[in-house]
Amino acid sequence: MIKKIIVEGVINEDILGFRKIYLQARQSRDMISKIEVEDFIKKLNDCNAENGVFITTSDFENKKYNEIKNIRLINGVELINLISEYGT
C-alpha cells in the first residue's frame, strides 16, 4: 500500500490575495472516502474559505461533492487529462 501524502496549500486567484482557493492533494491507491472529503470541507469552513480543490491520484467513493459549487474533486484520470491538456 502506498503511503498517503497530504499536501495542503492556498492559491491566490488575484494579485492582492483576496480570492483564495484551498487545496488538498493525496497520492493513494485507496479510494478517498466520504469522511475524508467531509473533513476537507470542515477545514474549508473553519477558515472561512470560499473555494476548495481536492486532488487524488486514485478516485473518490462519493462524487456528489462535485455538485457543491465551491468544491472541486479531481481524480487520477481527470488529473492525467488536465496535465495532458495544459502541461506540467
PDB file of N, CA, C and O in Angstrom, chain B, residues numbered from 101:
ATOM      1  N   MET B 101       0.841  -1.170   0.000  1.00  0.00           N
ATOM      2  CA  MET B 101       0.000   0.000   0.000  1.00  0.00           C
ATOM      3  C   MET B 101       0.893   1.244   0.000  1.00  0.00           C
ATOM      4  O   MET B 101       1.840   1.335   0.781  1.00  0.00           O
ATOM      5  N   ILE B 102       0.585   2.196  -0.880  1.00  0.00           N
ATOM      6  CA  ILE B 102       1.318   3.457  -0.940  1.00  0.00           C
ATOM      7  C   ILE B 102       0.885   4.333   0.226  1.00  0.00           C
ATOM      8  O   ILE B 102      -0.306   4.469   0.509  1.00  0.00           O
ATOM      9  N   LYS B 103       1.857   4.918   0.893  1.00  0.00           N
ATOM     10  CA  LYS B 103       1.529   5.845   1.980  1.00  0.00           C
ATOM     11  C   LYS B 103       0.880   7.089   1.398  1.00  0.00           C
ATOM     12  O   LYS B 103       1.336   7.626   0.389  1.00  0.00           O
ATOM     13  N   LYS B 104      -0.179   7.539   2.038  1.00  0.00           N
ATOM     14  CA  LYS B 104      -0.865   8.741   1.583  1.00  0.00           C
ATOM     15  C   LYS B 104      -0.007   9.957   1.898  1.00  0.00           C
ATOM     16  O   LYS B 104       0.526  10.086   3.000  1.00  0.00           O
ATOM     17  N   ILE B 105       0.119  10.827   0.942  1.00  0.00           N
ATOM     18  CA  ILE B 105       0.844  12.071   1.120  1.00  0.00           C
ATOM     19  C   ILE B 105      -0.176  13.191   1.056  1.00  0.00           C
ATOM     20  O   ILE B 105      -0.917  13.306   0.080  1.00  0.00           O
ATOM     21  N   ILE B 106      -0.218  14.010   2.085  1.00  0.00           N
ATOM     22  CA  ILE B 106      -1.172  15.109   2.133  1.00  0.00           C
ATOM     23  C   ILE B 106      -0.416  16.405   1.898  1.00  0.00           C
ATOM     24  O   ILE B 106       0.534  16.718   2.615  1.00  0.00           O
ATOM     25  N   VAL B 107      -0.835  17.147   0.908  1.00  0.00           N
ATOM     26  CA  VAL B 107      -0.274  18.453   0.622  1.00  0.00           C
ATOM     27  C   VAL B 107      -1.410  19.447   0.735  1.00  0.00           C
ATOM     28  O   VAL B 107      -2.418  19.320   0.040  1.00  0.00           O
ATOM     29  N   GLU B 108      -1.265  20.412   1.583  1.00  0.00           N
ATOM     30  CA  GLU B 108      -2.298  21.431   1.710  1.00  0.00           C
ATOM     31  C   GLU B 108      -1.677  22.763   1.337  1.00  0.00           C
ATOM     32  O   GLU B 108      -0.563  23.083   1.753  1.00  0.00           O
ATOM     33  N   GLY B 109      -2.402  23.529   0.558  1.00  0.00           N
ATOM     34  CA  GLY B 109      -1.884  24.815   0.126  1.00  0.00           C
ATOM     35  C   GLY B 109      -3.004  25.773  -0.192  1.00  0.00           C
ATOM     36  O   GLY B 109      -4.185  25.427  -0.169  1.00  0.00           O
ATOM     37  N   VAL B 110      -2.593  26.991  -0.491  1.00  0.00           N
ATOM     38  CA  VAL B 110      -3.531  28.045  -0.838  1.00  0.00           C
ATOM     39  C   VAL B 110      -3.046  28.698  -2.127  1.00  0.00           C
ATOM     40  O   VAL B 110      -1.872  29.043  -2.255  1.00  0.00           O
ATOM     41  N   ILE B 111      -3.955  28.862  -3.073  1.00  0.00           N
ATOM     42  CA  ILE B 111      -3.663  29.538  -4.330  1.00  0.00           C
ATOM     43  C   ILE B 111      -4.353  30.893  -4.292  1.00  0.00           C
ATOM     44  O   ILE B 111      -5.555  30.972  -4.040  1.00  0.00           O
ATOM     45  N   ASN B 112      -3.609  31.946  -4.537  1.00  0.00           N
ATOM     46  CA  ASN B 112      -4.204  33.283  -4.631  1.00  0.00           C
ATOM     47  C   ASN B 112      -4.686  33.496  -6.055  1.00  0.00           C
ATOM     48  O   ASN B 112      -3.890  33.513  -6.994  1.00  0.00           O
ATOM     49  N   GLU B 113      -5.999  33.660  -6.212  1.00  0.00           N
ATOM     50  CA  GLU B 113      -6.584  33.868  -7.543  1.00  0.00           C
ATOM     51  C   GLU B 113      -6.285  35.250  -8.096  1.00  0.00           C
ATOM     52  O   GLU B 113      -6.219  35.437  -9.310  1.00  0.00           O
ATOM     53  N   ASP B 114      -6.104  36.216  -7.207  1.00  0.00           N
ATOM     54  CA  ASP B 114      -5.821  37.571  -7.674  1.00  0.00           C
ATOM     55  C   ASP B 114      -4.519  38.063  -7.037  1.00  0.00           C
ATOM     56  O   ASP B 114      -4.055  37.508  -6.041  1.00  0.00           O
ATOM     57  N   ILE B 115      -3.954  39.083  -7.609  1.00  0.00           N
ATOM     58  CA  ILE B 115      -2.650  39.575  -7.185  1.00  0.00           C
ATOM     59  C   ILE B 115      -2.634  40.075  -5.743  1.00  0.00           C
ATOM     60  O   ILE B 115      -1.589  40.036  -5.092  1.00  0.00           O
ATOM     61  N   LEU B 116      -3.767  40.540  -5.237  1.00  0.00           N
ATOM     62  CA  LEU B 116      -3.840  41.047  -3.870  1.00  0.00           C
ATOM     63  C   LEU B 116      -4.157  39.954  -2.847  1.00  0.00           C
ATOM     64  O   LEU B 116      -4.089  40.190  -1.641  1.00  0.00           O
ATOM     65  N   GLY B 117      -4.500  38.771  -3.327  1.00  0.00           N
ATOM     66  CA  GLY B 117      -4.759  37.648  -2.430  1.00  0.00           C
ATOM     67  C   GLY B 117      -6.131  37.646  -1.782  1.00  0.00           C
ATOM     68  O   GLY B 117      -6.347  36.956  -0.785  1.00  0.00           O
ATOM     69  N   PHE B 118      -7.068  38.418  -2.342  1.00  0.00           N
ATOM     70  CA  PHE B 118      -8.415  38.442  -1.770  1.00  0.00           C
ATOM     71  C   PHE B 118      -9.182  37.156  -2.060  1.00  0.00           C
ATOM     72  O   PHE B 118      -9.897  36.650  -1.195  1.00  0.00           O
ATOM     73  N   ARG B 119      -9.039  36.634  -3.254  1.00  0.00           N
ATOM     74  CA  ARG B 119      -9.733  35.399  -3.625  1.00  0.00           C
ATOM     75  C   ARG B 119      -8.742  34.253  -3.528  1.00  0.00           C
ATOM     76  O   ARG B 119      -7.710  34.245  -4.199  1.00  0.00           O
ATOM     77  N   LYS B 120      -9.068  33.298  -2.693  1.00  0.00           N
ATOM     78  CA  LYS B 120      -8.164  32.179  -2.448  1.00  0.00           C
ATOM     79  C   LYS B 120      -8.862  30.853  -2.764  1.00  0.00           C
ATOM     80  O   LYS B 120     -10.074  30.712  -2.599  1.00  0.00           O
ATOM     81  N   ILE B 121      -8.068  29.896  -3.220  1.00  0.00           N
ATOM     82  CA  ILE B 121      -8.531  28.531  -3.431  1.00  0.00           C
ATOM     83  C   ILE B 121      -7.685  27.646  -2.521  1.00  0.00           C
ATOM     84  O   ILE B 121      -6.458  27.650  -2.609  1.00  0.00           O
ATOM     85  N   TYR B 122      -8.343  26.892  -1.649  1.00  0.00           N
ATOM     86  CA  TYR B 122      -7.634  25.997  -0.748  1.00  0.00           C
ATOM     87  C   TYR B 122      -7.521  24.626  -1.414  1.00  0.00           C
ATOM     88  O   TYR B 122      -8.459  24.152  -2.056  1.00  0.00           O
ATOM     89  N   LEU B 123      -6.358  24.002  -1.250  1.00  0.00           N
ATOM     90  CA  LEU B 123      -6.015  22.796  -1.999  1.00  0.00           C
ATOM     91  C   LEU B 123      -5.583  21.683  -1.061  1.00  0.00           C
ATOM     92  O   LEU B 123      -4.865  21.907  -0.086  1.00  0.00           O
ATOM     93  N   GLN B 124      -6.041  20.474  -1.380  1.00  0.00           N
ATOM     94  CA  GLN B 124      -5.521  19.281  -0.727  1.00  0.00           C
ATOM     95  C   GLN B 124      -5.265  18.254  -1.819  1.00  0.00           C
ATOM     96  O   GLN B 124      -6.115  18.035  -2.683  1.00  0.00           O
ATOM     97  N   ALA B 125      -4.086  17.621  -1.783  1.00  0.00           N
ATOM     98  CA  ALA B 125      -3.729  16.615  -2.789  1.00  0.00           C
ATOM     99  C   ALA B 125      -3.235  15.367  -2.078  1.00  0.00           C
ATOM    100  O   ALA B 125      -2.490  15.447  -1.101  1.00  0.00           O
ATOM    101  N   ARG B 126      -3.658  14.213  -2.579  1.00  0.00           N
ATOM    102  CA  ARG B 126      -3.246  12.945  -1.984  1.00  0.00           C
ATOM    103  C   ARG B 126      -2.832  11.952  -3.057  1.00  0.00           C
ATOM    104  O   ARG B 126      -3.508  11.777  -4.071  1.00  0.00           O
ATOM    105  N   GLN B 127      -1.707  11.312  -2.803  1.00  0.00           N
ATOM    106  CA  GLN B 127      -1.269  10.208  -3.642  1.00  0.00           C
ATOM    107  C   GLN B 127      -1.666   8.931  -2.925  1.00  0.00           C
ATOM    108  O   GLN B 127      -1.217   8.674  -1.808  1.00  0.00           O
ATOM    109  N   SER B 128      -2.501   8.137  -3.560  1.00  0.00           N
ATOM    110  CA  SER B 128      -3.010   6.952  -2.895  1.00  0.00           C
ATOM    111  C   SER B 128      -3.533   5.945  -3.905  1.00  0.00           C
ATOM    112  O   SER B 128      -4.000   6.316  -4.982  1.00  0.00           O
ATOM    113  N   ARG B 129      -3.453   4.684  -3.552  1.00  0.00           N
ATOM    114  CA  ARG B 129      -4.113   3.638  -4.339  1.00  0.00           C
ATOM    115  C   ARG B 129      -5.533   3.423  -3.830  1.00  0.00           C
ATOM    116  O   ARG B 129      -6.389   2.903  -4.544  1.00  0.00           O
ATOM    117  N   ASP B 130      -5.769   3.829  -2.587  1.00  0.00           N
ATOM    118  CA  ASP B 130      -7.078   3.648  -1.957  1.00  0.00           C
ATOM    119  C   ASP B 130      -8.032   4.750  -2.392  1.00  0.00           C
ATOM    120  O   ASP B 130      -7.620   5.875  -2.675  1.00  0.00           O
ATOM    121  N   MET B 131      -9.311   4.406  -2.440  1.00  0.00           N
ATOM    122  CA  MET B 131     -10.345   5.400  -2.726  1.00  0.00           C
ATOM    123  C   MET B 131     -10.385   6.410  -1.586  1.00  0.00           C
ATOM    124  O   MET B 131     -10.162   6.061  -0.427  1.00  0.00           O
ATOM    125  N   ILE B 132     -10.670   7.659  -1.924  1.00  0.00           N
ATOM    126  CA  ILE B 132     -10.839   8.704  -0.912  1.00  0.00           C
ATOM    127  C   ILE B 132     -12.277   8.595  -0.400  1.00  0.00           C
ATOM    128  O   ILE B 132     -13.230   8.670  -1.175  1.00  0.00           O
ATOM    129  N   SER B 133     -12.415   8.421   0.893  1.00  0.00           N
ATOM    130  CA  SER B 133     -13.733   8.174   1.480  1.00  0.00           C
ATOM    131  C   SER B 133     -14.545   9.458   1.611  1.00  0.00           C
ATOM    132  O   SER B 133     -14.021  10.568   1.523  1.00  0.00           O
ATOM    133  N   LYS B 134     -15.824   9.266   1.822  1.00  0.00           N
ATOM    134  CA  LYS B 134     -16.745  10.375   2.063  1.00  0.00           C
ATOM    135  C   LYS B 134     -16.293  11.166   3.290  1.00  0.00           C
ATOM    136  O   LYS B 134     -16.369  12.395   3.298  1.00  0.00           O
ATOM    137  N   ILE B 135     -15.825  10.470   4.321  1.00  0.00           N
ATOM    138  CA  ILE B 135     -15.375  11.121   5.554  1.00  0.00           C
ATOM    139  C   ILE B 135     -14.173  12.025   5.289  1.00  0.00           C
ATOM    140  O   ILE B 135     -14.094  13.122   5.844  1.00  0.00           O
ATOM    141  N   GLU B 136     -13.238  11.582   4.452  1.00  0.00           N
ATOM    142  CA  GLU B 136     -12.062  12.403   4.140  1.00  0.00           C
ATOM    143  C   GLU B 136     -12.454  13.684   3.409  1.00  0.00           C
ATOM    144  O   GLU B 136     -11.893  14.749   3.669  1.00  0.00           O
ATOM    145  N   VAL B 137     -13.414  13.579   2.496  1.00  0.00           N
ATOM    146  CA  VAL B 137     -13.888  14.775   1.784  1.00  0.00           C
ATOM    147  C   VAL B 137     -14.619  15.694   2.752  1.00  0.00           C
ATOM    148  O   VAL B 137     -14.446  16.912   2.704  1.00  0.00           O
ATOM    149  N   GLU B 138     -15.432  15.121   3.627  1.00  0.00           N
ATOM    150  CA  GLU B 138     -16.144  15.937   4.614  1.00  0.00           C
ATOM    151  C   GLU B 138     -15.184  16.633   5.576  1.00  0.00           C
ATOM    152  O   GLU B 138     -15.444  17.757   6.004  1.00  0.00           O
ATOM    153  N   ASP B 139     -14.073  15.969   5.920  1.00  0.00           N
ATOM    154  CA  ASP B 139     -13.049  16.612   6.759  1.00  0.00           C
ATOM    155  C   ASP B 139     -12.436  17.810   6.046  1.00  0.00           C
ATOM    156  O   ASP B 139     -12.180  18.842   6.665  1.00  0.00           O
ATOM    157  N   PHE B 140     -12.202  17.671   4.749  1.00  0.00           N
ATOM    158  CA  PHE B 140     -11.674  18.786   3.946  1.00  0.00           C
ATOM    159  C   PHE B 140     -12.671  19.942   3.929  1.00  0.00           C
ATOM    160  O   PHE B 140     -12.286  21.101   4.087  1.00  0.00           O
ATOM    161  N   ILE B 141     -13.942  19.629   3.738  1.00  0.00           N
ATOM    162  CA  ILE B 141     -14.983  20.665   3.730  1.00  0.00           C
ATOM    163  C   ILE B 141     -15.040  21.359   5.094  1.00  0.00           C
ATOM    164  O   ILE B 141     -15.220  22.575   5.169  1.00  0.00           O
ATOM    165  N   LYS B 142     -14.886  20.583   6.167  1.00  0.00           N
ATOM    166  CA  LYS B 142     -14.878  21.178   7.514  1.00  0.00           C
ATOM    167  C   LYS B 142     -13.705  22.144   7.656  1.00  0.00           C
ATOM    168  O   LYS B 142     -13.861  23.232   8.210  1.00  0.00           O
ATOM    169  N   LYS B 143     -12.530  21.751   7.160  1.00  0.00           N
ATOM    170  CA  LYS B 143     -11.364  22.638   7.215  1.00  0.00           C
ATOM    171  C   LYS B 143     -11.639  23.927   6.434  1.00  0.00           C
ATOM    172  O   LYS B 143     -11.264  25.015   6.870  1.00  0.00           O
ATOM    173  N   LEU B 144     -12.289  23.795   5.288  1.00  0.00           N
ATOM    174  CA  LEU B 144     -12.629  24.982   4.499  1.00  0.00           C
ATOM    175  C   LEU B 144     -13.553  25.896   5.291  1.00  0.00           C
ATOM    176  O   LEU B 144     -13.363  27.112   5.312  1.00  0.00           O
ATOM    177  N   ASN B 145     -14.553  25.311   5.939  1.00  0.00           N
ATOM    178  CA  ASN B 145     -15.487  26.099   6.741  1.00  0.00           C
ATOM    179  C   ASN B 145     -14.794  26.760   7.927  1.00  0.00           C
ATOM    180  O   ASN B 145     -15.095  27.903   8.271  1.00  0.00           O
ATOM    181  N   ASP B 146     -13.856  26.032   8.556  1.00  0.00           N
ATOM    182  CA  ASP B 146     -13.136  26.566   9.718  1.00  0.00           C
ATOM    183  C   ASP B 146     -12.323  27.814   9.377  1.00  0.00           C
ATOM    184  O   ASP B 146     -12.157  28.699  10.217  1.00  0.00           O
ATOM    185  N   CYS B 147     -11.817  27.883   8.147  1.00  0.00           N
ATOM    186  CA  CYS B 147     -11.009  29.053   7.764  1.00  0.00           C
ATOM    187  C   CYS B 147     -11.786  29.991   6.839  1.00  0.00           C
ATOM    188  O   CYS B 147     -11.198  30.833   6.161  1.00  0.00           O
ATOM    189  N   ASN B 148     -13.103  29.837   6.820  1.00  0.00           N
ATOM    190  CA  ASN B 148     -13.983  30.702   6.021  1.00  0.00           C
ATOM    191  C   ASN B 148     -13.581  30.748   4.546  1.00  0.00           C
ATOM    192  O   ASN B 148     -13.668  31.796   3.906  1.00  0.00           O
ATOM    193  N   ALA B 149     -13.146  29.623   4.019  1.00  0.00           N
ATOM    194  CA  ALA B 149     -12.729  29.540   2.621  1.00  0.00           C
ATOM    195  C   ALA B 149     -13.950  29.472   1.715  1.00  0.00           C
ATOM    196  O   ALA B 149     -14.946  28.823   2.036  1.00  0.00           O
ATOM    197  N   GLU B 150     -13.854  30.146   0.591  1.00  0.00           N
ATOM    198  CA  GLU B 150     -14.957  30.129  -0.372  1.00  0.00           C
ATOM    199  C   GLU B 150     -14.803  29.011  -1.392  1.00  0.00           C
ATOM    200  O   GLU B 150     -15.801  28.517  -1.915  1.00  0.00           O
ATOM    201  N   ASN B 151     -13.561  28.599  -1.687  1.00  0.00           N
ATOM    202  CA  ASN B 151     -13.310  27.621  -2.748  1.00  0.00           C
ATOM    203  C   ASN B 151     -12.297  26.579  -2.293  1.00  0.00           C
ATOM    204  O   ASN B 151     -11.357  26.888  -1.561  1.00  0.00           O
ATOM    205  N   GLY B 152     -12.502  25.324  -2.743  1.00  0.00           N
ATOM    206  CA  GLY B 152     -11.569  24.262  -2.424  1.00  0.00           C
ATOM    207  C   GLY B 152     -11.444  23.262  -3.556  1.00  0.00           C
ATOM    208  O   GLY B 152     -12.407  22.984  -4.271  1.00  0.00           O
ATOM    209  N   VAL B 153     -10.229  22.720  -3.708  1.00  0.00           N
ATOM    210  CA  VAL B 153      -9.956  21.683  -4.700  1.00  0.00           C
ATOM    211  C   VAL B 153      -9.285  20.522  -3.978  1.00  0.00           C
ATOM    212  O   VAL B 153      -8.299  20.709  -3.265  1.00  0.00           O
ATOM    213  N   PHE B 154      -9.826  19.320  -4.167  1.00  0.00           N
ATOM    214  CA  PHE B 154      -9.266  18.103  -3.577  1.00  0.00           C
ATOM    215  C   PHE B 154      -8.828  17.230  -4.746  1.00  0.00           C
ATOM    216  O   PHE B 154      -9.650  16.820  -5.566  1.00  0.00           O
ATOM    217  N   ILE B 155      -7.533  16.948  -4.818  1.00  0.00           N
ATOM    218  CA  ILE B 155      -6.960  16.169  -5.919  1.00  0.00           C
ATOM    219  C   ILE B 155      -6.433  14.850  -5.365  1.00  0.00           C
ATOM    220  O   ILE B 155      -5.805  14.822  -4.307  1.00  0.00           O
ATOM    221  N   THR B 156      -6.691  13.756  -6.084  1.00  0.00           N
ATOM    222  CA  THR B 156      -6.135  12.462  -5.709  1.00  0.00           C
ATOM    223  C   THR B 156      -5.657  11.724  -6.958  1.00  0.00           C
ATOM    224  O   THR B 156      -6.173  11.934  -8.056  1.00  0.00           O
ATOM    225  N   THR B 157      -4.672  10.865  -6.768  1.00  0.00           N
ATOM    226  CA  THR B 157      -4.217  10.020  -7.869  1.00  0.00           C
ATOM    227  C   THR B 157      -5.125   8.813  -8.038  1.00  0.00           C
ATOM    228  O   THR B 157      -5.037   8.111  -9.046  1.00  0.00           O
ATOM    229  N   SER B 158      -5.995   8.559  -7.071  1.00  0.00           N
ATOM    230  CA  SER B 158      -6.932   7.435  -7.166  1.00  0.00           C
ATOM    231  C   SER B 158      -8.312   7.949  -7.574  1.00  0.00           C
ATOM    232  O   SER B 158      -8.453   8.562  -8.632  1.00  0.00           O
ATOM    233  N   ASP B 159      -9.319   7.710  -6.754  1.00  0.00           N
ATOM    234  CA  ASP B 159     -10.679   8.152  -7.064  1.00  0.00           C
ATOM    235  C   ASP B 159     -11.426   8.413  -5.762  1.00  0.00           C
ATOM    236  O   ASP B 159     -10.915   8.138  -4.676  1.00  0.00           O
ATOM    237  N   PHE B 160     -12.619   8.938  -5.880  1.00  0.00           N
ATOM    238  CA  PHE B 160     -13.461   9.258  -4.734  1.00  0.00           C
ATOM    239  C   PHE B 160     -14.601   8.262  -4.632  1.00  0.00           C
ATOM    240  O   PHE B 160     -15.214   7.905  -5.638  1.00  0.00           O
ATOM    241  N   GLU B 161     -14.887   7.811  -3.409  1.00  0.00           N
ATOM    242  CA  GLU B 161     -16.012   6.904  -3.198  1.00  0.00           C
ATOM    243  C   GLU B 161     -17.333   7.580  -3.549  1.00  0.00           C
ATOM    244  O   GLU B 161     -18.229   6.951  -4.111  1.00  0.00           O
ATOM    245  N   ASN B 162     -17.450   8.846  -3.219  1.00  0.00           N
ATOM    246  CA  ASN B 162     -18.695   9.571  -3.435  1.00  0.00           C
ATOM    247  C   ASN B 162     -18.385  10.865  -4.181  1.00  0.00           C
ATOM    248  O   ASN B 162     -17.696  11.741  -3.657  1.00  0.00           O
ATOM    249  N   LYS B 163     -18.891  10.980  -5.392  1.00  0.00           N
ATOM    250  CA  LYS B 163     -18.581  12.139  -6.228  1.00  0.00           C
ATOM    251  C   LYS B 163     -19.634  13.234  -6.147  1.00  0.00           C
ATOM    252  O   LYS B 163     -19.558  14.209  -6.895  1.00  0.00           O
ATOM    253  N   LYS B 164     -20.609  13.101  -5.263  1.00  0.00           N
ATOM    254  CA  LYS B 164     -21.682  14.090  -5.170  1.00  0.00           C
ATOM    255  C   LYS B 164     -21.159  15.466  -4.778  1.00  0.00           C
ATOM    256  O   LYS B 164     -21.830  16.469  -5.020  1.00  0.00           O
ATOM    257  N   TYR B 165     -19.974  15.529  -4.178  1.00  0.00           N
ATOM    258  CA  TYR B 165     -19.432  16.808  -3.730  1.00  0.00           C
ATOM    259  C   TYR B 165     -19.064  17.717  -4.896  1.00  0.00           C
ATOM    260  O   TYR B 165     -18.938  18.928  -4.715  1.00  0.00           O
ATOM    261  N   ASN B 166     -18.890  17.157  -6.081  1.00  0.00           N
ATOM    262  CA  ASN B 166     -18.644  17.993  -7.261  1.00  0.00           C
ATOM    263  C   ASN B 166     -19.854  18.865  -7.575  1.00  0.00           C
ATOM    264  O   ASN B 166     -19.743  19.847  -8.309  1.00  0.00           O
ATOM    265  N   GLU B 167     -21.007  18.507  -7.021  1.00  0.00           N
ATOM    266  CA  GLU B 167     -22.221  19.302  -7.236  1.00  0.00           C
ATOM    267  C   GLU B 167     -22.251  20.546  -6.350  1.00  0.00           C
ATOM    268  O   GLU B 167     -23.031  21.465  -6.599  1.00  0.00           O
ATOM    269  N   ILE B 168     -21.405  20.582  -5.315  1.00  0.00           N
ATOM    270  CA  ILE B 168     -21.303  21.765  -4.459  1.00  0.00           C
ATOM    271  C   ILE B 168     -20.431  22.766  -5.212  1.00  0.00           C
ATOM    272  O   ILE B 168     -19.310  22.436  -5.600  1.00  0.00           O
ATOM    273  N   LYS B 169     -20.928  23.980  -5.422  1.00  0.00           N
ATOM    274  CA  LYS B 169     -20.253  24.893  -6.340  1.00  0.00           C
ATOM    275  C   LYS B 169     -18.871  25.338  -5.896  1.00  0.00           C
ATOM    276  O   LYS B 169     -18.061  25.714  -6.743  1.00  0.00           O
ATOM    277  N   ASN B 170     -18.565  25.313  -4.607  1.00  0.00           N
ATOM    278  CA  ASN B 170     -17.249  25.788  -4.194  1.00  0.00           C
ATOM    279  C   ASN B 170     -16.243  24.665  -3.947  1.00  0.00           C
ATOM    280  O   ASN B 170     -15.113  24.927  -3.534  1.00  0.00           O
ATOM    281  N   ILE B 171     -16.640  23.424  -4.196  1.00  0.00           N
ATOM    282  CA  ILE B 171     -15.752  22.275  -4.024  1.00  0.00           C
ATOM    283  C   ILE B 171     -15.538  21.608  -5.379  1.00  0.00           C
ATOM    284  O   ILE B 171     -16.488  21.374  -6.126  1.00  0.00           O
ATOM    285  N   ARG B 172     -14.286  21.306  -5.681  1.00  0.00           N
ATOM    286  CA  ARG B 172     -13.977  20.600  -6.929  1.00  0.00           C
ATOM    287  C   ARG B 172     -13.147  19.381  -6.590  1.00  0.00           C
ATOM    288  O   ARG B 172     -12.098  19.498  -5.957  1.00  0.00           O
ATOM    289  N   LEU B 173     -13.610  18.198  -7.009  1.00  0.00           N
ATOM    290  CA  LEU B 173     -12.876  16.954  -6.828  1.00  0.00           C
ATOM    291  C   LEU B 173     -12.231  16.575  -8.146  1.00  0.00           C
ATOM    292  O   LEU B 173     -12.890  16.573  -9.185  1.00  0.00           O
ATOM    293  N   ILE B 174     -10.942  16.253  -8.110  1.00  0.00           N
ATOM    294  CA  ILE B 174     -10.226  15.841  -9.321  1.00  0.00           C
ATOM    295  C   ILE B 174      -9.583  14.490  -9.024  1.00  0.00           C
ATOM    296  O   ILE B 174      -8.725  14.374  -8.148  1.00  0.00           O
ATOM    297  N   ASN B 175     -10.013  13.464  -9.773  1.00  0.00           N
ATOM    298  CA  ASN B 175      -9.453  12.125  -9.569  1.00  0.00           C
ATOM    299  C   ASN B 175      -8.251  11.909 -10.497  1.00  0.00           C
ATOM    300  O   ASN B 175      -7.896  12.786 -11.285  1.00  0.00           O
ATOM    301  N   GLY B 176      -7.642  10.743 -10.391  1.00  0.00           N
ATOM    302  CA  GLY B 176      -6.435  10.441 -11.147  1.00  0.00           C
ATOM    303  C   GLY B 176      -6.601  10.549 -12.651  1.00  0.00           C
ATOM    304  O   GLY B 176      -5.724  11.081 -13.332  1.00  0.00           O
ATOM    305  N   VAL B 177      -7.715  10.053 -13.182  1.00  0.00           N
ATOM    306  CA  VAL B 177      -7.958  10.109 -14.627  1.00  0.00           C
ATOM    307  C   VAL B 177      -8.078  11.553 -15.095  1.00  0.00           C
ATOM    308  O   VAL B 177      -7.479  11.934 -16.101  1.00  0.00           O
ATOM    309  N   GLU B 178      -8.846  12.355 -14.371  1.00  0.00           N
ATOM    310  CA  GLU B 178      -9.002  13.759 -14.743  1.00  0.00           C
ATOM    311  C   GLU B 178      -7.683  14.519 -14.592  1.00  0.00           C
ATOM    312  O   GLU B 178      -7.375  15.403 -15.392  1.00  0.00           O
ATOM    313  N   LEU B 179      -6.910  14.172 -13.567  1.00  0.00           N
ATOM    314  CA  LEU B 179      -5.606  14.808 -13.367  1.00  0.00           C
ATOM    315  C   LEU B 179      -4.689  14.560 -14.565  1.00  0.00           C
ATOM    316  O   LEU B 179      -4.018  15.477 -15.040  1.00  0.00           O
ATOM    317  N   ILE B 180      -4.664  13.324 -15.047  1.00  0.00           N
ATOM    318  CA  ILE B 180      -3.848  12.993 -16.230  1.00  0.00           C
ATOM    319  C   ILE B 180      -4.334  13.780 -17.441  1.00  0.00           C
ATOM    320  O   ILE B 180      -3.526  14.290 -18.217  1.00  0.00           O
ATOM    321  N   ASN B 181      -5.652  13.880 -17.605  1.00  0.00           N
ATOM    322  CA  ASN B 181      -6.199  14.646 -18.731  1.00  0.00           C
ATOM    323  C   ASN B 181      -5.834  16.123 -18.633  1.00  0.00           C
ATOM    324  O   ASN B 181      -5.490  16.744 -19.639  1.00  0.00           O
ATOM    325  N   LEU B 182      -5.905  16.688 -17.434  1.00  0.00           N
ATOM    326  CA  LEU B 182      -5.543  18.106 -17.252  1.00  0.00           C
ATOM    327  C   LEU B 182      -4.058  18.334 -17.525  1.00  0.00           C
ATOM    328  O   LEU B 182      -3.691  19.331 -18.146  1.00  0.00           O
ATOM    329  N   ILE B 183      -3.207  17.426 -17.069  1.00  0.00           N
ATOM    330  CA  ILE B 183      -1.773  17.548 -17.338  1.00  0.00           C
ATOM    331  C   ILE B 183      -1.509  17.446 -18.827  1.00  0.00           C
ATOM    332  O   ILE B 183      -0.697  18.201 -19.361  1.00  0.00           O
ATOM    333  N   SER B 184      -2.186  16.519 -19.516  1.00  0.00           N
ATOM    334  CA  SER B 184      -2.011  16.376 -20.962  1.00  0.00           C
ATOM    335  C   SER B 184      -2.449  17.627 -21.711  1.00  0.00           C
ATOM    336  O   SER B 184      -1.813  18.046 -22.679  1.00  0.00           O
ATOM    337  N   GLU B 185      -3.551  18.215 -21.244  1.00  0.00           N
ATOM    338  CA  GLU B 185      -4.091  19.384 -21.934  1.00  0.00           C
ATOM    339  C   GLU B 185      -3.313  20.665 -21.656  1.00  0.00           C
ATOM    340  O   GLU B 185      -3.088  21.471 -22.560  1.00  0.00           O
ATOM    341  N   TYR B 186      -2.902  20.851 -20.400  1.00  0.00           N
ATOM    342  CA  TYR B 186      -2.292  22.115 -20.004  1.00  0.00           C
ATOM    343  C   TYR B 186      -0.811  22.030 -19.695  1.00  0.00           C
ATOM    344  O   TYR B 186      -0.193  23.055 -19.407  1.00  0.00           O
ATOM    345  N   GLY B 187      -0.218  20.846 -19.745  1.00  0.00           N
ATOM    346  CA  GLY B 187       1.207  20.701 -19.439  1.00  0.00           C
ATOM    347  C   GLY B 187       1.424  20.520 -17.949  1.00  0.00           C
ATOM    348  O   GLY B 187       0.475  20.349 -17.184  1.00  0.00           O
ATOM    349  N   THR B 188       2.667  20.559 -17.554  1.00  0.00           N
ATOM    350  CA  THR B 188       3.015  20.290 -16.150  1.00  0.00           C
ATOM    351  C   THR B 188       2.795  21.446 -15.244  1.00  0.00           C
ATOM    352  O   THR B 188       3.049  21.348 -14.044  1.00  0.00           O
TER     353      THR B 188
END
